[in-house]
Amino acid sequence: MTDSRLQQAIKRYQTAVEQLKTTIDASTDPNHIIADAAQPNQPEEVKQQLTRTQILEVFTARDEVQAALADTMQTSGESLAAIAQLDKILKDNATAIATICETVDWQTSFNPPKEAWWWSLQPERKPYKFWDQLDWFWSAVSISSLTISLGLVGDISSRFLTGGPDTLGALAVSTQSILTLLTAGGALTLAGQEAYKSILKSRKIPERFWHEISAGFSLLLVIGLVGLRISLPQIAIQYNKWGFNNYKEGDWGSAEENYQRAIKLNPDDTLAHFRLGLLYEELQKLDLARTEYQIAAQDNIPDAINNLSRLYILNKNYPAATHLLQKSLADEQKLKLSAETKHALLKNLGWARLMQSDYPKAQAKLLEAIDLQQSAKVTNNIAAPHCLLAQVMEAQKDKKGAFKEWETCIQYADITSSTDEDSWVITAQKRLTEQENQK
């Protein structure tokens, strides 16, 4: 087959390219006069501007050249040289063409073959600044940031979802997950990258800044997640407050969930551990209560120390109780003990000494507790030292003194607030009855 068809195609291509170049040169000539719509009688050549129609003519002409090349058996060197020269002119004007049209849209509409490079013609990208040569670095920053973000999302989500999601937890987890997935999709998936490029193009952001912008979004995501991670202790405080309100209202199930969420968000929230210990003690889950008190006691919460010592006594671990109580009373100034807490510590130390059969020390601490409740006007658990002192006096064969203390024990006992006092009141009533029967 001759190359006559090819020659005709080249001629059409040449005409289209020359018209395109003439229009571009005229529009960039500083002496070129821009058309004024208010002056309709201007020369036609002055009004001429590069249009999409001209560009499409060039592209379709180049399609025809490619088709003719495929059908031509013999092609002269002159023809090939002419095509190469025209292609060079087209590529040299890629910047001007890119300002007029979006070739991506044309690729979608006409679906040209991959080898038709002119349909995806883009200006040659040259480094605009030194940092444009570091695109590999910005890509690495993006990937590293996304990896860190995914780790943070996993850590934060697991903390919020303890015991099942609530409204605040679900909102926090869904928001951070969506932002991370959107950012990761834009960086790691082909569809996400295309969508990301389309958004940047629509905002007319130069391509040379795309890597930096992507890295910036990834870093912002990391900073936001790190900020959320750092703020977890403050969020834990709010859960702690909600749990305490639930506890006071008798909603112990919700109280336990909120305390556990507070602890999961901030394992160092010793107040939440202490309050959860109180809840478990109310539920008679003494082993769980002891564990929570032990954690809170490590932060020197006096009430946690007192309650832990009491559980040690109930568990017959008297040496641990006395050691803990003596240390706390010795550190009174450091711990800043309130009168009520010191009173409870003295009472428990007297109780532990009683169970160790160390009656003189038991009596001394119980009398000290009674003196404190009178001098400091303590109103809580004032019957307990008298109930215990009565048992000490009984062990020392002081029946008269024991009888007096049993009477005081019954007088001030509040069996609704303490299971210990309930059992002691029963003992007191038996002793008083026995005393009356002996008269």
TITORRO-486773 format. One record per residue (C-alpha): residue number from 1; residue in three letters; chain; x, y, z. Coordinates in Angstrom, 3 decimals. Example, Ala and Ser with C-alpha at 12.3 -4.5 7.8 and 13.67 -1.06 7.14 Angstrom:
> 1 Ala A 12.300 -4.500 7.800 $
> 2 Ser A 13.670 -1.060 7.140 $
***
This chain:
> 1 Met A 0.000 0.000 0.000 $
> 2 Thr A 1.299 3.474 -0.894 $
> 3 Asp A 1.614 6.233 1.624 $
> 4 Ser A -0.796 8.593 -0.146 $
> 5 Arg A -3.273 8.268 2.702 $
> 6 Leu A -0.454 8.933 5.109 $
> 7 Gln A 0.576 12.035 3.167 $
> 8 Gln A -2.970 13.383 3.327 $
> 9 Ala A -3.126 12.662 7.059 $
> 10 Ile A 0.220 14.390 7.600 $
> 11 Lys A -0.960 17.393 5.619 $
> 12 Arg A -4.090 17.670 7.772 $
> 13 Tyr A -1.987 17.265 10.914 $
> 14 Gln A 0.454 19.915 9.739 $
> 15 Thr A -2.318 22.391 8.991 $
> 16 Ala A -3.927 21.832 12.407 $
> 17 Val A -0.618 22.146 14.266 $
> 18 Glu A 0.390 25.307 12.388 $
> 19 Gln A -2.953 26.970 13.121 $
> 20 Leu A -2.654 25.997 16.779 $
> 21 Lys A 0.915 27.325 17.030 $
> 22 Thr A -0.027 30.563 15.247 $
> 23 Thr A -2.873 31.160 17.662 $
> 24 Ile A -0.703 30.416 20.698 $
> 25 Asp A 2.136 32.631 19.475 $
> 26 Ala A -0.280 35.476 18.800 $
> 27 Ser A -1.863 35.196 22.253 $
> 28 Thr A 1.538 35.272 23.957 $
> 29 Asp A 2.969 38.096 21.822 $
> 30 Pro A 3.284 41.228 24.017 $
> 31 Asn A 2.350 43.344 21.012 $
> 32 His A -0.802 41.320 20.395 $
> 33 Ile A -4.021 43.293 20.907 $
> 34 Ile A -6.643 41.581 23.071 $
> 35 Ala A -10.117 41.697 21.584 $
> 36 Asp A -12.590 44.072 23.159 $
> 37 Ala A -16.174 42.893 23.087 $
> 38 Ala A -17.328 46.522 23.017 $
> 39 Gln A -15.617 47.033 19.599 $
> 40 Pro A -17.237 44.559 17.181 $
> 41 Asn A -15.439 45.942 14.091 $
> 42 Gln A -11.972 44.711 15.109 $
> 43 Pro A -9.987 42.653 12.509 $
> 44 Glu A -10.747 38.953 12.630 $
> 45 Glu A -7.149 37.968 13.359 $
> 46 Val A -7.150 40.129 16.481 $
> 47 Lys A -10.170 38.305 17.883 $
> 48 Gln A -8.671 34.862 17.359 $
> 49 Gln A -8.123 32.841 20.564 $
> 50 Leu A -7.088 29.223 21.163 $
> 51 Thr A -10.182 27.038 21.485 $
> 52 Arg A -10.946 23.480 22.389 $
> 53 Thr A -12.133 22.907 18.842 $
> 54 Gln A -8.648 23.689 17.522 $
> 55 Ile A -7.098 21.327 20.017 $
> 56 Leu A -9.536 18.549 19.121 $
> 57 Glu A -8.708 19.073 15.454 $
> 58 Val A -5.021 18.543 16.216 $
> 59 Phe A -5.694 15.426 18.252 $
> 60 Thr A -8.045 13.836 15.716 $
> 61 Ala A -5.601 14.689 12.919 $
> 62 Arg A -2.905 12.908 14.876 $
> 63 Asp A -5.285 9.944 15.277 $
> 64 Glu A -5.629 9.809 11.512 $
> 65 Val A -1.839 9.873 11.080 $
> 66 Gln A -1.494 6.980 13.500 $
> 67 Ala A -4.170 4.976 11.666 $
> 68 Ala A -2.502 5.659 8.299 $
> 69 Leu A 0.865 4.563 9.686 $
> 70 Ala A -0.671 1.278 10.779 $
> 71 Asp A -2.134 0.630 7.293 $
> 72 Thr A 0.875 1.750 5.259 $
> 73 Met A 3.264 -0.997 4.168 $
> 74 Gln A 6.053 1.342 3.093 $
> 75 Thr A 6.780 4.632 4.832 $
> 76 Ser A 9.383 7.110 3.654 $
> 77 Gly A 11.893 8.656 5.984 $
> 78 Glu A 10.675 12.079 4.938 $
> 79 Ser A 7.175 11.296 6.185 $
> 80 Leu A 8.439 9.999 9.498 $
> 81 Ala A 10.639 13.059 9.934 $
> 82 Ala A 7.677 15.338 9.250 $
> 83 Ile A 5.550 13.512 11.826 $
> 84 Ala A 8.337 13.726 14.406 $
> 85 Gln A 8.736 17.461 13.806 $
> 86 Leu A 5.007 18.103 14.154 $
> 87 Asp A 4.885 15.981 17.341 $
> 88 Lys A 7.701 18.071 18.778 $
> 89 Ile A 5.790 21.287 18.075 $
> 90 Leu A 2.706 19.799 19.740 $
> 91 Lys A 4.668 18.780 22.844 $
> 92 Asp A 6.382 22.180 23.021 $
> 93 Asn A 2.949 23.801 23.289 $
> 94 Ala A 1.612 21.379 25.883 $
> 95 Thr A 1.504 24.081 28.564 $
> 96 Ala A -0.767 26.331 26.529 $
> 97 Ile A -2.999 23.397 25.631 $
> 98 Ala A -3.285 22.324 29.281 $
> 99 Thr A -4.573 25.781 30.263 $
> 100 Ile A -7.502 25.449 27.841 $
> 101 Cys A -8.730 21.934 28.399 $
> 102 Glu A -8.776 19.011 30.777 $
> 103 Thr A -7.583 16.033 28.799 $
> 104 Val A -8.752 13.650 31.497 $
> 105 Asp A -12.344 14.475 30.619 $
> 106 Trp A -11.663 13.771 26.941 $
> 107 Gln A -10.114 10.443 27.764 $
> 108 Thr A -13.299 9.517 29.588 $
> 109 Ser A -15.501 10.663 26.702 $
> 110 Phe A -13.547 9.254 23.733 $
> 111 Asn A -11.597 6.416 25.369 $
> 112 Pro A -8.483 6.705 23.189 $
> 113 Pro A -5.930 3.857 23.184 $
> 114 Lys A -3.074 4.034 25.679 $
> 115 Glu A -0.494 4.560 22.936 $
> 116 Ala A -2.307 7.763 21.844 $
> 117 Trp A -0.109 9.903 24.072 $
> 118 Trp A -1.454 13.207 22.663 $
> 119 Trp A -4.815 12.700 24.378 $
> 120 Ser A -3.054 12.699 27.741 $
> 121 Leu A -0.622 15.439 26.802 $
> 122 Gln A 0.829 17.180 29.846 $
> 123 Pro A 3.509 19.876 30.037 $
> 124 Glu A 6.935 18.644 30.973 $
> 125 Arg A 7.306 18.973 34.696 $
> 126 Lys A 10.436 20.798 35.704 $
> 127 Pro A 11.548 21.355 39.291 $
> 128 Tyr A 10.189 24.699 40.362 $
> 129 Lys A 12.150 24.848 43.570 $
> 130 Phe A 14.741 22.733 45.277 $
> 131 Trp A 12.153 20.934 47.389 $
> 132 Asp A 10.286 19.756 44.283 $
> 133 Gln A 13.131 17.318 43.830 $
> 134 Leu A 12.167 15.769 47.172 $
> 135 Asp A 8.795 14.326 46.146 $
> 136 Trp A 10.039 10.903 47.257 $
> 137 Phe A 10.574 12.352 50.728 $
> 138 Trp A 7.054 13.801 50.938 $
> 139 Ser A 5.621 10.462 49.773 $
> 140 Ala A 7.559 8.737 52.534 $
> 141 Val A 6.217 11.275 55.042 $
> 142 Ser A 2.668 10.555 53.877 $
> 143 Ile A 3.047 6.778 54.186 $
> 144 Ser A 4.767 7.026 57.589 $
> 145 Ser A 2.105 9.408 58.889 $
> 146 Leu A -0.686 7.118 57.735 $
> 147 Thr A 0.987 4.143 59.410 $
> 148 Ile A 1.212 6.070 62.688 $
> 149 Ser A -2.395 7.235 62.268 $
> 150 Leu A -3.692 3.706 61.823 $
> 151 Gly A -1.866 2.640 64.982 $
> 152 Leu A -3.331 5.537 66.945 $
> 153 Val A -6.837 4.817 65.635 $
> 154 Gly A -6.549 1.209 66.780 $
> 155 Asp A -5.317 2.225 70.236 $
> 156 Ile A -7.908 4.980 70.785 $
> 157 Ser A -10.806 2.928 69.395 $
> 158 Ser A -10.063 -0.047 71.666 $
> 159 Arg A -10.153 2.265 74.687 $
> 160 Phe A -13.482 3.870 73.786 $
> 161 Leu A -15.177 0.582 72.902 $
> 162 Thr A -14.577 -1.073 76.297 $
> 163 Gly A -17.860 -2.438 77.594 $
> 164 Gly A -19.632 -1.540 74.346 $
> 165 Pro A -19.770 1.832 72.579 $
> 166 Asp A -21.641 4.795 74.002 $
> 167 Thr A -22.583 7.993 72.166 $
> 168 Leu A -19.354 9.852 72.840 $
> 169 Gly A -17.214 6.795 72.135 $
> 170 Ala A -19.038 5.984 68.897 $
> 171 Leu A -18.662 9.593 67.710 $
> 172 Ala A -14.944 9.690 68.517 $
> 173 Val A -14.245 6.317 66.895 $
> 174 Ser A -16.273 6.969 63.733 $
> 175 Thr A -14.850 10.466 63.181 $
> 176 Gln A -11.202 9.459 63.472 $
> 177 Ser A -11.770 6.306 61.421 $
> 178 Ile A -13.464 8.181 58.575 $
> 179 Leu A -10.726 10.826 58.424 $
> 180 Thr A -8.024 8.171 58.423 $
> 181 Leu A -9.723 6.094 55.725 $
> 182 Leu A -10.246 9.148 53.521 $
> 183 Thr A -6.618 10.192 53.868 $
> 184 Ala A -5.338 6.651 53.380 $
> 185 Gly A -7.616 6.129 50.386 $
> 186 Gly A -6.295 9.271 48.731 $
> 187 Ala A -2.711 8.127 49.191 $
> 188 Leu A -2.853 4.352 48.779 $
> 189 Thr A -5.637 3.498 46.312 $
> 190 Leu A -5.861 4.300 42.609 $
> 191 Ala A -9.447 5.536 42.872 $
> 192 Gly A -8.536 7.679 45.847 $
> 193 Gln A -5.552 9.168 44.041 $
> 194 Glu A -7.671 10.060 41.013 $
> 195 Ala A -10.310 11.702 43.218 $
> 196 Tyr A -7.591 13.557 45.109 $
> 197 Lys A -6.055 14.833 41.864 $
> 198 Ser A -9.452 15.942 40.573 $
> 199 Ile A -10.082 17.961 43.730 $
> 200 Leu A -6.687 19.662 43.522 $
> 201 Lys A -7.190 20.422 39.839 $
> 202 Ser A -10.616 21.879 40.501 $
> 203 Arg A -8.991 24.160 43.082 $
> 204 Lys A -6.379 25.118 40.453 $
> 205 Ile A -3.509 24.052 42.708 $
> 206 Pro A -0.281 23.572 40.705 $
> 207 Glu A 0.813 19.972 40.411 $
> 208 Arg A 4.241 20.768 41.829 $
> 209 Phe A 2.615 21.245 45.247 $
> 210 Trp A 0.571 18.025 45.307 $
> 211 His A 3.062 15.851 47.179 $
> 212 Glu A 3.598 18.511 49.815 $
> 213 Ile A -0.157 18.979 50.279 $
> 214 Ser A -0.695 15.230 50.635 $
> 215 Ala A 2.073 15.036 53.237 $
> 216 Gly A 0.582 18.043 55.014 $
> 217 Phe A -2.852 16.404 55.280 $
> 218 Ser A -1.271 13.209 56.598 $
> 219 Leu A 0.724 15.142 59.206 $
> 220 Leu A -2.367 17.096 60.261 $
> 221 Leu A -4.188 13.807 60.756 $
> 222 Val A -1.360 12.514 62.945 $
> 223 Ile A -1.308 15.741 64.963 $
> 224 Gly A -5.079 15.561 65.456 $
> 225 Leu A -4.943 11.939 66.584 $
> 226 Val A -2.014 12.616 68.892 $
> 227 Gly A -3.995 15.517 70.354 $
> 228 Leu A -6.971 13.223 70.908 $
> 229 Arg A -4.705 10.618 72.491 $
> 230 Ile A -3.222 13.220 74.841 $
> 231 Ser A -6.688 14.475 75.778 $
> 232 Leu A -7.909 11.008 76.831 $
> 233 Pro A -7.180 11.670 80.549 $
> 234 Gln A -9.461 14.726 80.417 $
> 235 Ile A -12.186 12.683 78.740 $
> 236 Ala A -11.657 10.009 81.410 $
> 237 Ile A -12.405 12.601 84.101 $
> 238 Gln A -15.816 13.204 82.532 $
> 239 Tyr A -16.580 9.471 82.441 $
> 240 Asn A -15.510 9.294 86.093 $
> 241 Lys A -18.005 12.038 86.967 $
> 242 Trp A -20.783 10.297 85.059 $
> 243 Gly A -19.996 7.047 86.864 $
> 244 Phe A -20.103 8.736 90.278 $
> 245 Asn A -23.485 10.298 89.462 $
> 246 Asn A -24.765 6.859 88.407 $
> 247 Tyr A -23.438 5.400 91.685 $
> 248 Lys A -25.254 8.005 93.788 $
> 249 Glu A -28.460 7.385 91.831 $
> 250 Gly A -28.223 3.625 92.433 $
> 251 Asp A -27.596 2.821 88.752 $
> 252 Trp A -24.647 0.577 89.540 $
> 253 Gly A -24.511 -1.097 86.124 $
> 254 Ser A -23.998 2.223 84.333 $
> 255 Ala A -21.604 3.353 87.060 $
> 256 Glu A -19.412 0.289 86.510 $
> 257 Glu A -19.363 0.838 82.713 $
> 258 Asn A -18.393 4.493 83.039 $
> 259 Tyr A -15.697 3.771 85.641 $
> 260 Gln A -14.244 1.072 83.407 $
> 261 Arg A -14.257 3.426 80.403 $
> 262 Ala A -12.508 6.085 82.473 $
> 263 Ile A -9.843 3.571 83.526 $
> 264 Lys A -9.413 2.286 79.973 $
> 265 Leu A -8.947 5.833 78.666 $
> 266 Asn A -6.562 6.651 81.518 $
> 267 Pro A -5.211 3.670 83.504 $
> 268 Asp A -3.557 6.157 85.887 $
> 269 Asp A -6.912 7.593 86.980 $
> 270 Thr A -6.599 6.361 90.562 $
> 271 Leu A -9.778 8.128 91.643 $
> 272 Ala A -11.736 6.025 89.159 $
> 273 His A -10.030 2.911 90.536 $
> 274 Phe A -10.998 3.920 94.082 $
> 275 Arg A -14.612 4.596 93.161 $
> 276 Leu A -14.840 1.335 91.252 $
> 277 Gly A -13.499 -0.380 94.364 $
> 278 Leu A -16.301 1.202 96.416 $
> 279 Leu A -18.829 -0.075 93.898 $
> 280 Tyr A -17.417 -3.607 93.950 $
> 281 Glu A -17.465 -3.586 97.754 $
> 282 Glu A -21.128 -2.596 97.663 $
> 283 Leu A -21.720 -5.514 95.280 $
> 284 Gln A -19.767 -7.808 97.665 $
> 285 Lys A -17.157 -8.476 94.988 $
> 286 Leu A -14.422 -8.152 97.557 $
> 287 Asp A -11.567 -9.589 95.475 $
> 288 Leu A -12.262 -7.100 92.693 $
> 289 Ala A -12.630 -4.297 95.218 $
> 290 Arg A -9.285 -5.176 96.808 $
> 291 Thr A -7.558 -5.022 93.410 $
> 292 Glu A -8.955 -1.566 92.681 $
> 293 Tyr A -8.067 -0.293 96.164 $
> 294 Gln A -4.509 -1.574 95.760 $
> 295 Ile A -4.085 0.465 92.567 $
> 296 Ala A -5.563 3.573 94.184 $
> 297 Ala A -3.443 3.084 97.327 $
> 298 Gln A -0.288 3.260 95.208 $
> 299 Asp A -1.171 6.888 94.572 $
> 300 Asn A -1.558 7.429 98.333 $
> 301 Ile A -5.307 8.023 98.320 $
> 302 Pro A -6.003 7.843 102.097 $
> 303 Asp A -9.545 6.489 101.807 $
> 304 Ala A -8.315 3.751 99.457 $
> 305 Ile A -5.626 2.825 101.985 $
> 306 Asn A -8.217 2.675 104.775 $
> 307 Asn A -10.653 0.543 102.781 $
> 308 Leu A -7.875 -1.773 101.606 $
> 309 Ser A -6.720 -2.316 105.182 $
> 310 Arg A -10.274 -3.153 106.198 $
> 311 Leu A -10.485 -5.805 103.461 $
> 312 Tyr A -7.154 -7.226 104.614 $
> 313 Ile A -8.616 -7.576 108.123 $
> 314 Leu A -11.732 -9.305 106.794 $
> 315 Asn A -9.442 -11.635 104.844 $
> 316 Lys A -7.467 -12.297 108.071 $
> 317 Asn A -4.326 -10.770 106.593 $
> 318 Tyr A -3.579 -8.842 109.770 $
> 319 Pro A 0.160 -8.187 109.195 $
> 320 Ala A -0.549 -6.514 105.828 $
> 321 Ala A -3.300 -4.424 107.400 $
> 322 Thr A -1.193 -3.222 110.355 $
> 323 His A 1.784 -2.400 108.127 $
> 324 Leu A -0.370 -0.365 105.763 $
> 325 Leu A -2.185 1.455 108.570 $
> 326 Gln A 0.933 2.283 110.570 $
> 327 Lys A 2.697 3.625 107.491 $
> 328 Ser A -0.276 5.825 106.597 $
> 329 Leu A -0.567 7.267 110.108 $
> 330 Ala A 3.186 7.911 110.158 $
> 331 Asp A 2.823 9.837 106.868 $
> 332 Glu A -0.115 11.873 108.182 $
> 333 Gln A 1.342 15.220 107.111 $
> 334 Lys A 2.327 13.973 103.671 $
> 335 Leu A -1.041 12.369 103.028 $
> 336 Lys A -2.931 15.361 104.478 $
> 337 Leu A -5.341 13.142 106.352 $
> 338 Ser A -8.750 14.540 107.194 $
> 339 Ala A -10.123 13.987 110.685 $
> 340 Glu A -12.642 11.453 109.354 $
> 341 Thr A -9.980 9.449 107.513 $
> 342 Lys A -7.546 9.477 110.435 $
> 343 His A -10.376 8.347 112.715 $
> 344 Ala A -11.102 5.419 110.376 $
> 345 Leu A -7.400 4.478 110.159 $
> 346 Leu A -7.051 4.453 113.954 $
> 347 Lys A -10.196 2.376 114.279 $
> 348 Asn A -8.962 -0.186 111.741 $
> 349 Leu A -5.517 -0.352 113.345 $
> 350 Gly A -7.174 -1.022 116.717 $
> 351 Trp A -9.307 -3.693 115.042 $
> 352 Ala A -6.256 -5.372 113.473 $
> 353 Arg A -4.412 -5.354 116.826 $
> 354 Leu A -7.487 -6.880 118.465 $
> 355 Met A -7.478 -9.728 115.954 $
> 356 Gln A -3.750 -10.197 116.638 $
> 357 Ser A -4.580 -10.407 120.365 $
> 358 Asp A -2.376 -7.394 121.035 $
> 359 Tyr A -4.930 -5.895 123.424 $
> 360 Pro A -2.934 -3.014 124.939 $
> 361 Lys A -2.080 -1.571 121.511 $
> 362 Ala A -5.602 -2.220 120.305 $
> 363 Gln A -7.054 -0.336 123.282 $
> 364 Ala A -4.636 2.572 122.814 $
> 365 Lys A -5.555 3.089 119.157 $
> 366 Leu A -9.285 2.744 119.767 $
> 367 Leu A -9.179 5.270 122.616 $
> 368 Glu A -7.213 7.609 120.333 $
> 369 Ala A -9.926 7.248 117.708 $
> 370 Ile A -12.632 8.014 120.297 $
> 371 Asp A -10.748 11.084 121.525 $
> 372 Leu A -10.361 12.307 117.926 $
> 373 Gln A -14.025 11.930 117.123 $
> 374 Gln A -14.874 14.031 120.147 $
> 375 Ser A -12.262 16.733 119.587 $
> 376 Ala A -12.785 16.969 115.834 $
> 377 Lys A -16.526 16.362 116.078 $
> 378 Val A -16.433 13.365 113.732 $
> 379 Thr A -19.955 12.145 112.987 $
> 380 Asn A -19.343 9.110 110.732 $
> 381 Asn A -18.899 5.568 112.100 $
> 382 Ile A -18.569 6.773 115.678 $
> 383 Ala A -20.026 3.518 117.025 $
> 384 Ala A -17.297 1.267 115.538 $
> 385 Pro A -14.458 2.164 117.978 $
> 386 His A -16.792 1.563 120.944 $
> 387 Cys A -17.915 -1.806 119.548 $
> 388 Leu A -14.305 -2.884 119.089 $
> 389 Leu A -13.194 -1.445 122.446 $
> 390 Ala A -15.908 -3.502 124.145 $
> 391 Gln A -14.396 -6.657 122.608 $
> 392 Val A -10.905 -5.622 123.770 $
> 393 Met A -12.172 -5.116 127.329 $
> 394 Glu A -13.970 -8.442 127.269 $
> 395 Ala A -10.708 -10.116 126.249 $
> 396 Gln A -9.016 -8.353 129.166 $
> 397 Lys A -11.799 -9.548 131.565 $
> 398 Asp A -13.037 -5.984 132.161 $
> 399 Lys A -16.768 -6.791 132.116 $
> 400 Lys A -17.869 -3.470 133.551 $
> 401 Gly A -15.932 -1.473 130.994 $
> 402 Ala A -17.092 -3.792 128.209 $
> 403 Phe A -20.739 -3.370 129.276 $
> 404 Lys A -20.439 0.430 129.051 $
> 405 Glu A -18.858 0.260 125.600 $
> 406 Trp A -21.511 -2.187 124.367 $
> 407 Glu A -24.192 0.279 125.406 $
> 408 Thr A -22.432 3.091 123.502 $
> 409 Cys A -22.008 0.765 120.527 $
> 410 Ile A -25.766 0.168 120.337 $
> 411 Gln A -26.527 3.829 120.950 $
> 412 Tyr A -24.554 5.138 117.959 $
> 413 Ala A -24.626 2.155 115.599 $
> 414 Asp A -25.928 2.659 112.062 $
> 415 Ile A -26.530 -0.853 110.766 $
> 416 Thr A -27.756 0.447 107.392 $
> 417 Ser A -24.370 1.953 106.521 $
> 418 Ser A -22.009 -0.774 107.759 $
> 419 Thr A -22.249 -4.551 107.750 $
> 420 Asp A -19.516 -4.614 110.391 $
> 421 Glu A -21.576 -2.576 112.836 $
> 422 Asp A -24.586 -4.781 112.168 $
> 423 Ser A -22.729 -7.875 113.403 $
> 424 Trp A -21.253 -5.970 116.346 $
> 425 Val A -24.691 -4.680 117.399 $
> 426 Ile A -25.969 -8.263 117.443 $
> 427 Thr A -23.070 -9.210 119.709 $
> 428 Ala A -23.699 -6.154 121.871 $
> 429 Gln A -27.348 -7.066 122.318 $
> 430 Lys A -26.414 -10.597 123.354 $
> 431 Arg A -23.906 -9.311 125.898 $
> 432 Leu A -26.349 -6.825 127.366 $
> 433 Thr A -29.032 -9.477 127.575 $
> 434 Glu A -26.660 -11.828 129.357 $
> 435 Gln A -25.742 -9.030 131.764 $
> 436 Glu A -29.378 -8.304 132.544 $
> 437 Asn A -30.126 -11.995 133.117 $
> 438 Gln A -27.299 -12.218 135.646 $
> 439 Lys A -28.838 -9.484 137.803 $
***
